[in-house]
Structure formats: structure tokens, C-alpha cells
């Protein structure tokens, strides 16, 4: 009987000091995949540029959440009106974009880069050039990506057609 008692104590002690790696393997905690992937974010930004150049206000505004904010103060209705006026006054738009960072986080993605837009004005030989830094905050809403917030700085200049006399 004494041997059984000693064996039990020995086995219990051995189990308690046994390396955890040799005990039952516990699977790592389940990690949810990111809501948005970097590839999706890049595709979305490409679509944003394409729709901007197309100048179709309805197709362009689908990219925005109804709760979107621009430059920390403009609401969805303001954003729509500004882009509608831009598109209505443009003969054409050229949009060059260089994405510098895409940061994926739990709720969405933050995209940052530099842009240059050249706006040819209707009925005018003049062009406006806008350029600066730009950032988008993207979210998944109703299963699709949308812009939650867009912020940008801009400097623009008027480009005149060349003329020999000032």
C-alpha cells in the first residue's frame, strides 16, 4: 500500500513539473482576418481615381459612406455638391496618385499618398492644378468598401496656354 501511495505522489509531482510543451496541445487563439486587405484597399483607390476621371457624380458618390466626412468638416451632402460642381465645370480631369502607405487595422484601413489633379475648365484655355497630400479612411459597409473620411491639403495654380506676349 505504501508503494502505491509513493507512486501516486511521484506521478502527481512529475505531472506538475512536466514541461507544458509535452502536455496537451492547446490551439492558438482564433484570429479574425482583417476586415479589409491591402489588395482590396489598392483596388478601391484605383476605382476612386477612375470614377473621379469619369465625372459621373452618382457612380463616384457610391464610394462614400453616407456618414462620410471630408477635411474634418464637410458632410456627405456637402461632398456631393462640391464634386458635382467640379465635374460640371470640367472639360476633363487627369488624376495622378502615388500611394505611400496602407495601414490595415481592425475596423478598416488608412491609405495615404500624394495626388495631382489637372482640371481642364469648360469653355476656357486655362487649367487648374491641384496637388498635395491625401488620406482616406476606408471601412466595410453593407459588404462593400466605402470612404468614411477623406482629408487632403491642396495648392493650386492656374496654367495658361503659352502666349508670346504677356
N, C-alpha and C positions, 0 to 999 in steps of 0.2 A: 504494500500500500504506500509506503514511504517513497518508493521509487516512482510510482505513478504521480505522486504529488510533486516531487522534484522535477520530473519530466515535464509536467504541466507548467510549472513556474518557469523552467528553462525555455520551453517553446513560446510562452507568452512574452517573456523578456526578449527573446530572439525576434519575434514578430514586431515588437515595439521599436527595436533599434535597427531592424532591417531597412536597407536603403529604399526610399519611396519609389525610386525608378523601377524596382523589382516588384512592387505591389501592383494592384490592379491599375491598368492604364485608364486615365480619365481623358476623354477627348477635349481638345481646347475649346474655349467658349465660342459659340457661333458668332461670326462677324457678318453683319449685313453688308452687302455690296454697296458701293456709293450710289447715291440717287442719280447722279449724272457722271458719265465717264468723260475723260479728256477728249476722246474722239467725237463724242456727241456734242460737246461744247464747241469744238472747232467747226463741225458741220453746221451747227446753229449760227455761229458768227458768219460763216460763208453765206448762209441763207439770208442773214440780215443785210449783208452787203449787196447781194443780188437783188433783194426786194427793194432796197433803197434806190438802186440804179434804175429799176423798172418803173419807179414812181407811181405805183398803184397803192393808194393810201389804205384801202381795205386789206389787201394782202400783206402790206407792211405792218399794220397795226395788230394783226393776228399774232405777231411775235411778242407783243407786250401783254403782261398781266393787266387785268382791269384795275388793279391796285398799284400799278407801276408809278414810279417817281423819277423825274429827270432833273438832274442838277440840284437835288435835295429840296426842290420846291414845286416843280410842275407836276400836276396830276395827269391822269390818263387823258381827260378831255383837253387839257392844255397841250399835251404832247401831240395829240391827233391834229389839233388846229395848226400848230407850228409846222408840222411836217406837211400838212395839206397845202399851206401857203407856200412852203418851199417847193413842193412838187409842181404846183400850179404856175409858179413864176419861173420854172426852169425849162430851158430847151433841152438840156441834157445834164446829167450828173456823172462824174467819174469819182470813184471811191477807192483809194488805196489804203490798205490796212496792214500793219505789221503787229501781230500778236506777240507780246513779250512773255507773259505768264498766264498760266491757267492753274488756279488753285481749287482743288476739289475738296469740299468739306461735307459734313453730314447732311445738311439741308439742301445743298446746291453746289454752285461753282461761281468763282470770281474770275473774270477774264480781264486782262489789262493789255494795253498796247498803245500804238501811235497811229493816228489817222491823218489822211489828207483828202479833202473833198474839193473838187473843182466843179463849180456850178456855172454853166453857160446860161445866161439870162435870156428869156424870151424877148425878141424884138430889140436886142442890144448887142453890140460887138464886145461888150465887157463881160468879164468873168470874175467871179468871187472865188478866192481860195481860202478854205478853212483848214486849219491843221492844229494838232495838239495831242495831248494825252487823252485816253478814253478808257473807261472801266464799265463793265457790265456785271451785274449780279443776276445769275440765272437760277431759276427754280423749276421744278417739275410741277405742273398744274394740270389737273384733269388728264394726266398721262402724257402730256407734251411739254417741251421746254418753252419757257416764256421769260421775258425780261422783267425782273422785279424792280431793278433800279439801274439807271444808266447815268453816268457822270462824265463830263468832259470839259476840258478847257479849250479855248479856241482863240486864235489870232487870225484875222483875215486881211487880205489886201485886194485891191482892185487891179486886175491885169487888163491893160489896154492893148488893143492891136497896135502894132508898130506904126508910127507915122513919122515922116522925116522932119516935120515942123512941130515944135512943142505947143 
